[in-house]
């Protein structure tokens, strides 16, 4: 009996290990260009010309061309990759990578 059950447990363990990172990934990444930055709000437009807005976390990691910068340093038209937690009105940017090149 143990010889029949042991492979099933091994298969179940393998499935759990393989899907754990997918289930834990709540962050989404959006790419586009900055439309506006107002106080702690960021609005970008993606390749399909759709606007996305979110609140920027106070402790968000913000970089411009690989160097640390502030939210107010980001200007309209700059390309960005934004890591967002949550959805809709509760979307919060935790990481912003801007590139002027």
TITI-745538 format. One line per field, with one value per atom (N, C-alpha, C, CB): residue number from 1; residue in one letter; atom name; x, y negated, z. Coordinates in Angstrom, 3 decimals, padded with zeros to 6 digits. Glycine has a CB too. Layout:
% residues N
nr <- c(NUM | ...)
rest <- c(a | ...)
atom <- c(CA | ...)
u <- c(X | ...)
v <- c(Y | ...)
w <- c(Z | ...)
END
This chain:
% residues 101
nr <- c(1 | 1 | 1 | 1 | 2 | 2 | 2 | 2 | 3 | 3 | 3 | 3 | 4 | 4 | 4 | 4 | 5 | 5 | 5 | 5 | 6 | 6 | 6 | 6 | 7 | 7 | 7 | 7 | 8 | 8 | 8 | 8 | 9 | 9 | 9 | 9 | 10 | 10 | 10 | 10 | 11 | 11 | 11 | 11 | 12 | 12 | 12 | 12 | 13 | 13 | 13 | 13 | 14 | 14 | 14 | 14 | 15 | 15 | 15 | 15 | 16 | 16 | 16 | 16 | 17 | 17 | 17 | 17 | 18 | 18 | 18 | 18 | 19 | 19 | 19 | 19 | 20 | 20 | 20 | 20 | 21 | 21 | 21 | 21 | 22 | 22 | 22 | 22 | 23 | 23 | 23 | 23 | 24 | 24 | 24 | 24 | 25 | 25 | 25 | 25 | 26 | 26 | 26 | 26 | 27 | 27 | 27 | 27 | 28 | 28 | 28 | 28 | 29 | 29 | 29 | 29 | 30 | 30 | 30 | 30 | 31 | 31 | 31 | 31 | 32 | 32 | 32 | 32 | 33 | 33 | 33 | 33 | 34 | 34 | 34 | 34 | 35 | 35 | 35 | 35 | 36 | 36 | 36 | 36 | 37 | 37 | 37 | 37 | 38 | 38 | 38 | 38 | 39 | 39 | 39 | 39 | 40 | 40 | 40 | 40 | 41 | 41 | 41 | 41 | 42 | 42 | 42 | 42 | 43 | 43 | 43 | 43 | 44 | 44 | 44 | 44 | 45 | 45 | 45 | 45 | 46 | 46 | 46 | 46 | 47 | 47 | 47 | 47 | 48 | 48 | 48 | 48 | 49 | 49 | 49 | 49 | 50 | 50 | 50 | 50 | 51 | 51 | 51 | 51 | 52 | 52 | 52 | 52 | 53 | 53 | 53 | 53 | 54 | 54 | 54 | 54 | 55 | 55 | 55 | 55 | 56 | 56 | 56 | 56 | 57 | 57 | 57 | 57 | 58 | 58 | 58 | 58 | 59 | 59 | 59 | 59 | 60 | 60 | 60 | 60 | 61 | 61 | 61 | 61 | 62 | 62 | 62 | 62 | 63 | 63 | 63 | 63 | 64 | 64 | 64 | 64 | 65 | 65 | 65 | 65 | 66 | 66 | 66 | 66 | 67 | 67 | 67 | 67 | 68 | 68 | 68 | 68 | 69 | 69 | 69 | 69 | 70 | 70 | 70 | 70 | 71 | 71 | 71 | 71 | 72 | 72 | 72 | 72 | 73 | 73 | 73 | 73 | 74 | 74 | 74 | 74 | 75 | 75 | 75 | 75 | 76 | 76 | 76 | 76 | 77 | 77 | 77 | 77 | 78 | 78 | 78 | 78 | 79 | 79 | 79 | 79 | 80 | 80 | 80 | 80 | 81 | 81 | 81 | 81 | 82 | 82 | 82 | 82 | 83 | 83 | 83 | 83 | 84 | 84 | 84 | 84 | 85 | 85 | 85 | 85 | 86 | 86 | 86 | 86 | 87 | 87 | 87 | 87 | 88 | 88 | 88 | 88 | 89 | 89 | 89 | 89 | 90 | 90 | 90 | 90 | 91 | 91 | 91 | 91 | 92 | 92 | 92 | 92 | 93 | 93 | 93 | 93 | 94 | 94 | 94 | 94 | 95 | 95 | 95 | 95 | 96 | 96 | 96 | 96 | 97 | 97 | 97 | 97 | 98 | 98 | 98 | 98 | 99 | 99 | 99 | 99 | 100 | 100 | 100 | 100 | 101 | 101 | 101 | 101)
rest <- c(x | x | x | x | x | x | x | x | x | x | x | x | x | x | x | x | x | x | x | x | x | x | x | x | x | x | x | x | x | x | x | x | x | x | x | x | x | x | x | x | x | x | x | x | x | x | x | x | x | x | x | x | x | x | x | x | x | x | x | x | x | x | x | x | x | x | x | x | x | x | x | x | x | x | x | x | x | x | x | x | x | x | x | x | x | x | x | x | x | x | x | x | x | x | x | x | x | x | x | x | x | x | x | x | x | x | x | x | x | x | x | x | x | x | x | x | x | x | x | x | x | x | x | x | x | x | x | x | x | x | x | x | x | x | x | x | x | x | x | x | x | x | x | x | x | x | x | x | x | x | x | x | x | x | x | x | x | x | x | x | x | x | x | x | x | x | x | x | x | x | x | x | x | x | x | x | x | x | x | x | x | x | x | x | x | x | x | x | x | x | x | x | x | x | x | x | x | x | x | x | x | x | x | x | x | x | x | x | x | x | x | x | x | x | x | x | x | x | x | x | x | x | x | x | x | x | x | x | x | x | x | x | x | x | x | x | x | x | x | x | x | x | x | x | x | x | x | x | x | x | x | x | x | x | x | x | x | x | x | x | x | x | x | x | x | x | x | x | x | x | x | x | x | x | x | x | x | x | x | x | x | x | x | x | x | x | x | x | x | x | x | x | x | x | x | x | x | x | x | x | x | x | x | x | x | x | x | x | x | x | x | x | x | x | x | x | x | x | x | x | x | x | x | x | x | x | x | x | x | x | x | x | x | x | x | x | x | x | x | x | x | x | x | x | x | x | x | x | x | x | x | x | x | x | x | x | x | x | x | x | x | x | x | x | x | x | x | x | x | x | x | x | x | x | x | x | x | x | x | x | x | x | x | x | x | x | x | x | x | x | x | x | x | x | x | x | x | x | x | x | x | x | x | x)
atom <- c(N | CA | C | CB | N | CA | C | CB | N | CA | C | CB | N | CA | C | CB | N | CA | C | CB | N | CA | C | CB | N | CA | C | CB | N | CA | C | CB | N | CA | C | CB | N | CA | C | CB | N | CA | C | CB | N | CA | C | CB | N | CA | C | CB | N | CA | C | CB | N | CA | C | CB | N | CA | C | CB | N | CA | C | CB | N | CA | C | CB | N | CA | C | CB | N | CA | C | CB | N | CA | C | CB | N | CA | C | CB | N | CA | C | CB | N | CA | C | CB | N | CA | C | CB | N | CA | C | CB | N | CA | C | CB | N | CA | C | CB | N | CA | C | CB | N | CA | C | CB | N | CA | C | CB | N | CA | C | CB | N | CA | C | CB | N | CA | C | CB | N | CA | C | CB | N | CA | C | CB | N | CA | C | CB | N | CA | C | CB | N | CA | C | CB | N | CA | C | CB | N | CA | C | CB | N | CA | C | CB | N | CA | C | CB | N | CA | C | CB | N | CA | C | CB | N | CA | C | CB | N | CA | C | CB | N | CA | C | CB | N | CA | C | CB | N | CA | C | CB | N | CA | C | CB | N | CA | C | CB | N | CA | C | CB | N | CA | C | CB | N | CA | C | CB | N | CA | C | CB | N | CA | C | CB | N | CA | C | CB | N | CA | C | CB | N | CA | C | CB | N | CA | C | CB | N | CA | C | CB | N | CA | C | CB | N | CA | C | CB | N | CA | C | CB | N | CA | C | CB | N | CA | C | CB | N | CA | C | CB | N | CA | C | CB | N | CA | C | CB | N | CA | C | CB | N | CA | C | CB | N | CA | C | CB | N | CA | C | CB | N | CA | C | CB | N | CA | C | CB | N | CA | C | CB | N | CA | C | CB | N | CA | C | CB | N | CA | C | CB | N | CA | C | CB | N | CA | C | CB | N | CA | C | CB | N | CA | C | CB | N | CA | C | CB | N | CA | C | CB | N | CA | C | CB | N | CA | C | CB | N | CA | C | CB | N | CA | C | CB | N | CA | C | CB | N | CA | C | CB | N | CA | C | CB | N | CA | C | CB | N | CA | C | CB | N | CA | C | CB | N | CA | C | CB | N | CA | C | CB | N | CA | C | CB | N | CA | C | CB | N | CA | C | CB)
u <- c(000.818 | 000.000 | 000.867 | -000.934 | 001.926 | 002.820 | 003.467 | 003.894 | 003.713 | 004.327 | 003.389 | 004.722 | 002.109 | 001.138 | 000.930 | -000.202 | 000.918 | 000.608 | 001.816 | 000.125 | 003.004 | 004.206 | 004.400 | 005.419 | 004.254 | 004.385 | 003.322 | 004.303 | 002.122 | 001.080 | 001.440 | -000.257 | 001.979 | 002.423 | 003.574 | 002.849 | 004.481 | 005.605 | 005.095 | 006.602 | 004.142 | 003.567 | 002.832 | 002.611 | 002.080 | 001.373 | 002.356 | 000.486 | 003.440 | 004.461 | 005.091 | 005.546 | 005.361 | 005.952 | 005.007 | 006.305 | 003.738 | 002.743 | 002.663 | 001.350 | 002.665 | 002.601 | 003.817 | 002.495 | 004.990 | 006.209 | 006.235 | 007.431 | 005.735 | 005.768 | 004.768 | 005.481 | 003.643 | 002.614 | 002.692 | 001.253 | 003.467 | 003.545 | 003.958 | 004.520 | 005.002 | 005.357 | 004.245 | 006.620 | 003.517 | 002.427 | 001.312 | 001.884 | 000.979 | -000.088 | 000.307 | -000.468 | 001.603 | 002.068 | 002.246 | 003.364 | 002.292 | 002.561 | 001.306 | 003.103 | 001.178 | 000.043 | 000.376 | -000.425 | 001.669 | 002.100 | 001.901 | 003.564 | 001.523 | 001.399 | 002.403 | -000.070 | 002.859 | 003.795 | 003.140 | 005.153 | 003.130 | 002.578 | 003.705 | 001.406 | 003.708 | 004.711 | 004.029 | 005.618 | 004.646 | 004.096 | 004.879 | 002.651 | 004.197 | 004.814 | 004.003 | 004.914 | 004.696 | 004.042 | 003.160 | 005.086 | 001.930 | 001.000 | 001.066 | -000.462 | 000.996 | 001.086 | 001.433 | -000.232 | 002.019 | 002.307 | 001.731 | 003.861 | 000.769 | 000.143 | 000.182 | -001.326 | 000.931 | 001.138 | 001.630 | -000.175 | 000.816 | 001.227 | 000.515 | 000.956 | -000.001 | -000.712 | 000.106 | -002.115 | 000.170 | 000.883 | -000.099 | 002.089 | -000.072 | -000.899 | 000.012 | -001.996 | -000.141 | 000.642 | -000.295 | 001.644 | 000.219 | -000.527 | 000.271 | -000.775 | -000.404 | 000.293 | 000.345 | -000.382 | 000.879 | 001.043 | -000.288 | 001.772 | -001.357 | -002.686 | -003.402 | -003.540 | -002.685 | -003.226 | -004.256 | -003.858 | -004.197 | -005.101 | -004.398 | -005.560 | -005.099 | -004.530 | -004.716 | -005.161 | -003.691 | -003.710 | -003.240 | -002.810 | -003.953 | -003.571 | -003.444 | -004.595 | -002.549 | -002.395 | -001.774 | -001.532 | -001.933 | -001.277 | 000.131 | -002.072 | 001.092 | 002.472 | 002.714 | 003.497 | 003.170 | 003.453 | 004.541 | 003.880 | 004.441 | 005.439 | 006.834 | 005.064 | 006.918 | 008.223 | 008.549 | 008.258 | 007.885 | 008.130 | 009.575 | 007.160 | 010.149 | 011.507 | 011.384 | 012.259 | 011.924 | 011.814 | 013.211 | 011.057 | 013.411 | 014.704 | 014.498 | 015.483 | 015.486 | 015.493 | 016.862 | 015.203 | 016.849 | 018.081 | 019.015 | 018.800 | 018.414 | 019.176 | 019.610 | 020.366 | 019.318 | 019.703 | 018.458 | 020.527 | 018.579 | 017.457 | 017.002 | 017.841 | 015.690 | 015.140 | 013.831 | 014.929 | 013.222 | 011.947 | 010.820 | 011.983 | 009.618 | 008.449 | 008.330 | 007.179 | 008.578 | 008.455 | 009.530 | 008.515 | 010.576 | 011.605 | 011.126 | 012.879 | 010.076 | 009.583 | 008.723 | 008.778 | 009.005 | 008.323 | 007.447 | 009.340 | 006.503 | 005.595 | 006.387 | 004.628 | 005.947 | 006.565 | 007.695 | 007.073 | 008.134 | 009.217 | 008.678 | 009.842 | 009.437 | 009.050 | 009.229 | 009.887 | 008.255 | 008.315 | 007.836 | 007.482 | 008.346 | 007.838 | 007.418 | 008.931 | 006.141 | 005.580 | 005.111 | 004.411 | 005.598 | 005.142 | 004.026 | 006.317 | 002.856 | 001.656 | 001.108 | 000.583 | 000.718 | 000.007 | -001.450 | 000.624 | -002.349 | -003.778 | -004.332 | -004.037 | -005.640 | -006.322 | -007.281 | -007.073 | -007.630 | -008.635 | -008.220 | -009.966 | -009.145 | -008.891 | -007.865 | -010.189 | -007.620 | -006.679 | -005.292 | -007.207 | -005.059 | -003.759 | -002.714 | -003.830 | -001.591 | -000.514 | 000.794 | -000.446 | 001.515 | 002.817 | 003.858 | 003.207 | 004.602 | 005.642 | 007.041 | 005.476 | 007.108 | 008.385 | 008.148 | 009.076 | 008.955 | 008.863 | 010.264 | 008.234 | 010.401 | 011.676 | 011.479 | 012.203 | 012.084 | 011.948 | 013.194 | 011.709 | 012.991 | 014.105 | 013.948 | 014.196 | 014.936 | 014.881 | 015.619 | 015.450 | 016.214 | 017.011 | 016.233 | 018.294)
v <- c(001.189 | 000.000 | -001.259 | 000.006 | -001.255 | -002.406 | -002.661 | -002.195 | -001.598 | -001.747 | -002.457 | -000.376 | -002.378 | -003.049 | -004.504 | -002.301 | -004.756 | -006.089 | -007.025 | -005.986 | -006.511 | -007.338 | -008.125 | -006.469 | -007.517 | -008.315 | -009.409 | -007.405 | -009.162 | -010.183 | -011.379 | -009.588 | -011.109 | -012.197 | -012.973 | -011.645 | -012.281 | -012.940 | -013.841 | -011.888 | -013.369 | -014.164 | -015.386 | -013.306 | -015.215 | -016.320 | -017.364 | -015.805 | -016.940 | -017.865 | -018.641 | -017.103 | -017.975 | -018.631 | -019.681 | -017.597 | -019.370 | -020.327 | -021.541 | -019.653 | -021.323 | -022.431 | -023.334 | -021.892 | -022.753 | -023.548 | -024.334 | -022.656 | -023.758 | -024.412 | -025.567 | -023.398 | -025.470 | -026.510 | -027.553 | -025.882 | -027.358 | -028.313 | -029.707 | -027.815 | -029.881 | -031.246 | -031.934 | -031.220 | -031.201 | -031.783 | -032.254 | -030.767 | -031.465 | -031.830 | -033.002 | -030.641 | -033.160 | -034.226 | -035.550 | -033.829 | -035.543 | -036.765 | -037.623 | -036.424 | -038.616 | -039.520 | -040.812 | -039.823 | -041.052 | -042.284 | -042.201 | -042.576 | -043.334 | -043.448 | -044.498 | -043.826 | -044.374 | -045.340 | -045.992 | -044.663 | -047.323 | -048.084 | -048.896 | -049.010 | -048.958 | -049.737 | -050.772 | -048.831 | -051.927 | -052.979 | -054.258 | -053.217 | -055.377 | -056.696 | -057.525 | -057.404 | -058.371 | -059.210 | -060.249 | -059.898 | -060.354 | -061.384 | -062.545 | -060.820 | -062.186 | -063.230 | -062.631 | -064.010 | -063.488 | -063.163 | -064.303 | -062.968 | -063.976 | -064.973 | -064.450 | -065.282 | -065.142 | -064.739 | -063.296 | -064.896 | -062.382 | -060.977 | -060.094 | -060.454 | -060.694 | -059.952 | -059.953 | -060.566 | -058.794 | -058.640 | -058.144 | -057.663 | -058.782 | -058.342 | -058.086 | -059.394 | -056.886 | -056.532 | -056.119 | -055.398 | -056.099 | -055.606 | -054.445 | -056.739 | -053.313 | -052.145 | -052.165 | -050.868 | -051.110 | -051.031 | -051.089 | -049.754 | -050.632 | -050.656 | -051.976 | -049.499 | -052.972 | -054.314 | -054.319 | -054.887 | -053.314 | -053.250 | -053.836 | -051.786 | -054.716 | -055.342 | -054.463 | -056.709 | -054.476 | -053.755 | -054.721 | -052.465 | -054.768 | -055.638 | -054.822 | -056.773 | -055.272 | -054.611 | -055.581 | -053.335 | -055.238 | -055.971 | -055.412 | -055.860 | -056.270 | -055.827 | -055.688 | -056.830 | -054.510 | -054.257 | -055.208 | -052.786 | -055.615 | -056.526 | -055.920 | -056.891 | -054.605 | -053.931 | -053.272 | -052.879 | -053.723 | -053.145 | -053.389 | -053.741 | -052.395 | -052.526 | -053.150 | -051.126 | -054.358 | -055.086 | -055.327 | -056.431 | -054.902 | -055.112 | -055.735 | -053.784 | -056.508 | -057.106 | -056.803 | -058.664 | -056.045 | -055.599 | -054.890 | -056.789 | -054.109 | -053.294 | -053.997 | -052.779 | -055.288 | -056.043 | -056.438 | -057.297 | -056.447 | -056.819 | -058.238 | -056.694 | -058.444 | -059.781 | -059.894 | -060.070 | -061.065 | -061.317 | -061.317 | -062.663 | -061.125 | -061.106 | -062.404 | -060.867 | -063.521 | -064.815 | -065.045 | -065.927 | -064.200 | -064.296 | -063.709 | -063.581 | -062.897 | -062.240 | -063.204 | -060.971 | -063.278 | -064.238 | -063.538 | -065.124 | -064.284 | -063.781 | -063.238 | -064.894 | -062.105 | -061.506 | -060.535 | -062.573 | -060.443 | -059.527 | -058.099 | -059.923 | -057.164 | -055.750 | -055.186 | -054.932 | -054.405 | -053.824 | -052.383 | -054.648 | -051.667 | -050.336 | -050.438 | -049.173 | -050.185 | -050.384 | -049.048 | -051.399 | -048.710 | -047.518 | -047.952 | -046.817 | -047.310 | -047.728 | -046.577 | -048.241 | -046.900 | -045.957 | -046.374 | -045.911 | -045.418 | -045.720 | -046.052 | -046.876 | -046.317 | -046.599 | -047.759 | -045.359 | -048.355 | -049.428 | -050.615 | -048.907 | -051.110 | -052.281 | -051.996 | -052.763 | -050.735 | -050.373 | -050.052 | -049.190 | -050.305 | -050.043 | -050.986 | -050.199 | -050.416 | -051.198 | -050.812 | -050.984 | -051.812 | -051.582 | -051.400 | -052.767 | -050.300 | -050.034 | -050.196 | -048.628 | -050.205 | -050.346 | -051.029 | -048.962 | -052.062 | -052.774 | -052.862 | -054.198 | -052.327 | -052.394 | -053.257 | -050.963 | -054.457 | -055.395 | -055.331 | -056.845 | -055.556 | -055.557 | -056.708 | -054.210 | -057.596 | -058.729 | -058.445 | -059.963 | -057.266 | -056.912 | -056.034 | -056.204)
w <- c(000.000 | 000.000 | 000.000 | 001.201 | 000.811 | 000.877 | -000.473 | 001.946 | -001.238 | -002.555 | -003.538 | -003.107 | -003.339 | -004.209 | -003.790 | -004.189 | -002.500 | -001.978 | -002.057 | -000.531 | -001.865 | -001.847 | -003.147 | -001.592 | -004.330 | -005.563 | -005.683 | -006.776 | -005.177 | -005.213 | -004.330 | -004.771 | -003.138 | -002.261 | -002.892 | -000.893 | -003.539 | -004.208 | -005.338 | -004.764 | -006.102 | -007.184 | -006.629 | -008.029 | -005.568 | -004.938 | -004.411 | -003.802 | -003.794 | -003.289 | -004.434 | -002.505 | -005.539 | -006.703 | -007.277 | -007.777 | -007.353 | -007.854 | -006.927 | -007.981 | -005.639 | -004.671 | -004.791 | -003.237 | -004.920 | -005.049 | -006.347 | -004.966 | -007.412 | -008.719 | -008.806 | -009.816 | -008.129 | -008.238 | -007.138 | -008.222 | -006.114 | -005.002 | -005.450 | -003.961 | -006.269 | -006.682 | -007.467 | -007.520 | -008.272 | -009.052 | -008.129 | -010.072 | -007.141 | -006.222 | -005.337 | -005.366 | -005.036 | -004.156 | -004.879 | -003.512 | -006.191 | -006.946 | -007.068 | -008.338 | -006.185 | -006.219 | -006.947 | -004.816 | -007.181 | -007.823 | -009.328 | -007.497 | -009.903 | -011.350 | -011.808 | -011.780 | -013.033 | -013.588 | -014.800 | -013.972 | -014.787 | -015.901 | -016.529 | -015.434 | -017.849 | -018.555 | -019.425 | -019.399 | -019.539 | -020.370 | -020.223 | -020.030 | -020.483 | -020.361 | -019.388 | -021.739 | -018.655 | -017.653 | -018.332 | -016.752 | -017.831 | -018.275 | -017.281 | -018.396 | -015.975 | -014.948 | -013.595 | -014.854 | -012.761 | -011.371 | -010.542 | -011.111 | -009.685 | -008.826 | -007.398 | -009.279 | -006.553 | -005.154 | -005.105 | -004.326 | -004.607 | -004.503 | -005.526 | -003.097 | -006.587 | -007.639 | -008.927 | -007.894 | -009.573 | -010.834 | -011.886 | -010.688 | -013.051 | -014.174 | -015.352 | -014.532 | -015.947 | -017.125 | -018.247 | -016.805 | -019.469 | -020.614 | -021.193 | -021.686 | -021.469 | -021.991 | -023.515 | -021.507 | -024.100 | -025.558 | -026.307 | -025.927 | -025.659 | -026.286 | -026.034 | -025.766 | -025.520 | -025.239 | -024.110 | -026.494 | -023.229 | -022.094 | -020.868 | -021.830 | -020.146 | -018.959 | -017.735 | -018.723 | -016.866 | -015.600 | -014.521 | -015.650 | -013.401 | -012.289 | -011.023 | -012.096 | -010.135 | -008.850 | -007.849 | -008.988 | -006.597 | -005.523 | -005.391 | -004.170 | -005.105 | -004.918 | -003.419 | -005.573 | -003.003 | -001.592 | -001.097 | -001.376 | 000.161 | 000.730 | 000.703 | 002.162 | 000.815 | 000.821 | -000.526 | 001.926 | -001.592 | -002.917 | -003.336 | -003.965 | -004.003 | -004.535 | -005.924 | -004.589 | -006.081 | -007.342 | -007.901 | -007.148 | -009.153 | -009.799 | -011.172 | -009.917 | -011.584 | -012.909 | -013.521 | -012.852 | -014.613 | -015.263 | -014.280 | -015.897 | -013.384 | -012.442 | -011.166 | -013.115 | -011.023 | -009.832 | -009.052 | -010.214 | -007.724 | -006.867 | -007.179 | -005.383 | -007.206 | -007.422 | -006.661 | -008.939 | -006.748 | -006.076 | -007.101 | -005.306 | -006.621 | -007.497 | -008.282 | -006.684 | -007.635 | -008.317 | -009.379 | -007.303 | -009.409 | -010.450 | -011.780 | -009.997 | -011.746 | -012.958 | -013.765 | -012.605 | -015.055 | -015.928 | -016.955 | -016.638 | -017.503 | -018.532 | -019.723 | -018.992 | -020.241 | -021.421 | -021.131 | -022.291 | -019.885 | -019.518 | -019.471 | -018.146 | -020.025 | -020.002 | -018.592 | -021.026 | -018.133 | -016.788 | -016.779 | -015.816 | -015.794 | -015.465 | -014.001 | -015.714 | -013.726 | -012.393 | -011.826 | -012.434 | -010.637 | -009.931 | -008.994 | -009.147 | -009.146 | -008.421 | -007.594 | -009.393 | -006.366 | -005.501 | -005.458 | -004.060 | -005.479 | -005.415 | -006.789 | -004.456 | -006.823 | -008.089 | -007.923 | -008.595 | -009.047 | -009.063 | -008.223 | -008.571 | -007.411 | -006.576 | -005.480 | -005.951 | -005.187 | -004.133 | -004.677 | -003.358 | -005.963 | -006.570 | -005.984 | -008.106 | -005.553 | -004.954 | -005.609 | -003.421 | -006.115 | -006.741 | -005.636 | -007.696 | -005.701 | -004.718 | -005.322 | -004.147 | -006.658 | -007.344 | -008.687 | -007.537 | -008.969 | -010.236 | -010.829 | -010.049 | -012.047 | -012.746 | -013.985 | -013.123 | -013.984 | -015.106 | -015.966 | -014.601 | -017.269 | -018.205 | -019.191 | -018.952 | -019.189 | -020.111 | -021.396 | -019.462 | -021.482 | -022.668 | -023.623 | -022.257)
END
